[in-house]
Amino acid sequence: MTKTELVEAIYEELGFSKKMSAEIVEKVFETLKETLARGEPVKISSFGRFVVRGKRARKGRNPHTGAEILLEARRVVTFRPSQTLKKLLNDADVWRTGP
């Protein structure tokens, strides 16, 4: 699902204008980004939890040349789905049938 499809779903389900739906989606994502940028976790009930984690610097390899490179320390976002979401995903037959 893309951001545009999310806006469309809000527009159709809730009856807001497309402009208002787009503003809602933008504000939600902006709030999530700002919270994560501060290093704070984001927990969405019945969906999951986004957490910022630090990764240490380490040696890596350039896959094209095989040359050794140093990967700098960085922060990454991880997602842990809630039990509710895990159950929904595992009970759904959608992924078994394919597109």
Phi and psi in degrees as GROMACS dihedral restraints (atoms count N, CA, C in turn):
[ dihedral_restraints ]
;  ai    aj    ak    al  type     phi  dphi    fc
    3     4     5     6     1   -98.3    20    10
    4     5     6     7     1   170.5    20    10
    6     7     8     9     1   -62.0    20    10
    7     8     9    10     1   -38.8    20    10
    9    10    11    12     1   -62.0    20    10
   10    11    12    13     1   -41.7    20    10
   12    13    14    15     1   -67.1    20    10
   13    14    15    16     1   -34.2    20    10
   15    16    17    18     1   -65.2    20    10
   16    17    18    19     1   -43.9    20    10
   18    19    20    21     1   -59.9    20    10
   19    20    21    22     1   -44.3    20    10
   21    22    23    24     1   -61.7    20    10
   22    23    24    25     1   -41.0    20    10
   24    25    26    27     1   -64.4    20    10
   25    26    27    28     1   -41.9    20    10
   27    28    29    30     1   -64.9    20    10
   28    29    30    31     1   -42.2    20    10
   30    31    32    33     1   -58.0    20    10
   31    32    33    34     1   -47.4    20    10
   33    34    35    36     1   -73.5    20    10
   34    35    36    37     1   -40.8    20    10
   36    37    38    39     1   -76.3    20    10
   37    38    39    40     1   -42.2    20    10
   39    40    41    42     1  -103.9    20    10
   40    41    42    43     1   -13.8    20    10
   42    43    44    45     1    80.9    20    10
   43    44    45    46     1     8.5    20    10
   45    46    47    48     1   -69.4    20    10
   46    47    48    49     1   160.5    20    10
   48    49    50    51     1   -66.4    20    10
   49    50    51    52     1   161.5    20    10
   51    52    53    54     1   -63.3    20    10
   52    53    54    55     1   -36.2    20    10
   54    55    56    57     1   -64.7    20    10
   55    56    57    58     1   -45.5    20    10
   57    58    59    60     1   -65.7    20    10
   58    59    60    61     1   -40.8    20    10
   60    61    62    63     1   -60.6    20    10
   61    62    63    64     1   -42.9    20    10
   63    64    65    66     1   -64.9    20    10
   64    65    66    67     1   -40.0    20    10
   66    67    68    69     1   -64.9    20    10
   67    68    69    70     1   -39.2    20    10
   69    70    71    72     1   -63.4    20    10
   70    71    72    73     1   -48.9    20    10
   72    73    74    75     1   -60.3    20    10
   73    74    75    76     1   -45.9    20    10
   75    76    77    78     1   -59.9    20    10
   76    77    78    79     1   -44.1    20    10
   78    79    80    81     1   -65.4    20    10
   79    80    81    82     1   -40.2    20    10
   81    82    83    84     1   -62.2    20    10
   82    83    84    85     1   -48.5    20    10
   84    85    86    87     1   -65.4    20    10
   85    86    87    88     1   -39.0    20    10
   87    88    89    90     1   -62.4    20    10
   88    89    90    91     1   -43.1    20    10
   90    91    92    93     1   -64.1    20    10
   91    92    93    94     1   -42.7    20    10
   93    94    95    96     1   -60.7    20    10
   94    95    96    97     1   -47.2    20    10
   96    97    98    99     1   -62.0    20    10
   97    98    99   100     1   -44.1    20    10
   99   100   101   102     1   -63.7    20    10
  100   101   102   103     1   -42.0    20    10
  102   103   104   105     1   -64.6    20    10
  103   104   105   106     1   -46.3    20    10
  105   106   107   108     1   -66.2    20    10
  106   107   108   109     1   -36.0    20    10
  108   109   110   111     1   -63.2    20    10
  109   110   111   112     1   -29.6    20    10
  111   112   113   114     1   -78.8    20    10
  112   113   114   115     1    -4.5    20    10
  114   115   116   117     1    86.1    20    10
  115   116   117   118     1     9.6    20    10
  117   118   119   120     1   -90.5    20    10
  118   119   120   121     1   142.3    20    10
  120   121   122   123     1   -74.0    20    10
  121   122   123   124     1   156.8    20    10
  123   124   125   126     1  -121.2    20    10
  124   125   126   127     1   117.1    20    10
  126   127   128   129     1  -112.0    20    10
  127   128   129   130     1   124.0    20    10
  129   130   131   132     1  -114.9    20    10
  130   131   132   133     1   112.1    20    10
  132   133   134   135     1   -53.7    20    10
  133   134   135   136     1   136.9    20    10
  135   136   137   138     1    66.2    20    10
  136   137   138   139     1     9.1    20    10
  138   139   140   141     1  -123.8    20    10
  139   140   141   142     1   -61.4    20    10
  141   142   143   144     1   162.4    20    10
  142   143   144   145     1  -169.6    20    10
  144   145   146   147     1  -133.8    20    10
  145   146   147   148     1   130.0    20    10
  147   148   149   150     1  -101.0    20    10
  148   149   150   151     1   130.3    20    10
  150   151   152   153     1  -132.8    20    10
  151   152   153   154     1   139.3    20    10
  153   154   155   156     1   -89.4    20    10
  154   155   156   157     1   127.6    20    10
  156   157   158   159     1  -124.5    20    10
  157   158   159   160     1   148.6    20    10
  159   160   161   162     1   -92.7    20    10
  160   161   162   163     1   140.4    20    10
  162   163   164   165     1  -116.1    20    10
  163   164   165   166     1   136.0    20    10
  165   166   167   168     1   -74.3    20    10
  166   167   168   169     1   159.9    20    10
  168   169   170   171     1   -66.2    20    10
  169   170   171   172     1   146.4    20    10
  171   172   173   174     1  -155.8    20    10
  172   173   174   175     1   165.5    20    10
  174   175   176   177     1   -83.9    20    10
  175   176   177   178     1   144.1    20    10
  177   178   179   180     1  -140.7    20    10
  178   179   180   181     1  -175.5    20    10
  180   181   182   183     1  -130.9    20    10
  181   182   183   184     1   141.6    20    10
  183   184   185   186     1   -73.7    20    10
  184   185   186   187     1   119.7    20    10
  186   187   188   189     1   -65.6    20    10
  187   188   189   190     1   -23.6    20    10
  189   190   191   192     1   -82.7    20    10
  190   191   192   193     1   -41.4    20    10
  192   193   194   195     1  -105.0    20    10
  193   194   195   196     1   -19.2    20    10
  195   196   197   198     1    80.2    20    10
  196   197   198   199     1     0.2    20    10
  198   199   200   201     1   -68.7    20    10
  199   200   201   202     1   141.5    20    10
  201   202   203   204     1   -76.5    20    10
  202   203   204   205     1   136.1    20    10
  204   205   206   207     1  -133.4    20    10
  205   206   207   208     1   160.0    20    10
  207   208   209   210     1   -99.0    20    10
  208   209   210   211     1   120.9    20    10
  210   211   212   213     1   -90.7    20    10
  211   212   213   214     1   121.6    20    10
  213   214   215   216     1   -69.9    20    10
  214   215   216   217     1   157.8    20    10
  216   217   218   219     1   -62.2    20    10
  217   218   219   220     1   144.8    20    10
  219   220   221   222     1  -155.9    20    10
  220   221   222   223     1   169.7    20    10
  222   223   224   225     1  -108.2    20    10
  223   224   225   226     1   140.4    20    10
  225   226   227   228     1  -130.5    20    10
  226   227   228   229     1   156.9    20    10
  228   229   230   231     1  -102.0    20    10
  229   230   231   232     1   130.2    20    10
  231   232   233   234     1  -115.3    20    10
  232   233   234   235     1   155.3    20    10
  234   235   236   237     1  -126.1    20    10
  235   236   237   238     1   131.6    20    10
  237   238   239   240     1  -119.4    20    10
  238   239   240   241     1   115.4    20    10
  240   241   242   243     1   -69.2    20    10
  241   242   243   244     1   150.6    20    10
  243   244   245   246     1   -73.7    20    10
  244   245   246   247     1   165.0    20    10
  246   247   248   249     1   -61.1    20    10
  247   248   249   250     1   -36.6    20    10
  249   250   251   252     1   -61.1    20    10
  250   251   252   253     1   -46.0    20    10
  252   253   254   255     1   -67.6    20    10
  253   254   255   256     1   -41.4    20    10
  255   256   257   258     1   -58.8    20    10
  256   257   258   259     1   -44.9    20    10
  258   259   260   261     1   -62.6    20    10
  259   260   261   262     1   -44.3    20    10
  261   262   263   264     1   -59.7    20    10
  262   263   264   265     1   -44.4    20    10
  264   265   266   267     1   -66.2    20    10
  265   266   267   268     1   -40.0    20    10
  267   268   269   270     1   -79.3    20    10
  268   269   270   271     1   -22.9    20    10
  270   271   272   273     1   -85.7    20    10
  271   272   273   274     1   -19.3    20    10
  273   274   275   276     1   -76.6    20    10
  274   275   276   277     1   139.8    20    10
  276   277   278   279     1   -93.0    20    10
  277   278   279   280     1    -1.6    20    10
  279   280   281   282     1   -59.1    20    10
  280   281   282   283     1   -46.1    20    10
  282   283   284   285     1   -70.1    20    10
  283   284   285   286     1   -21.8    20    10
  285   286   287   288     1   -77.4    20    10
  286   287   288   289     1   -28.3    20    10
  288   289   290   291     1   -88.3    20    10
  289   290   291   292     1   -21.4    20    10
  291   292   293   294     1    81.8    20    10
  292   293   294   295     1   179.4    20    10
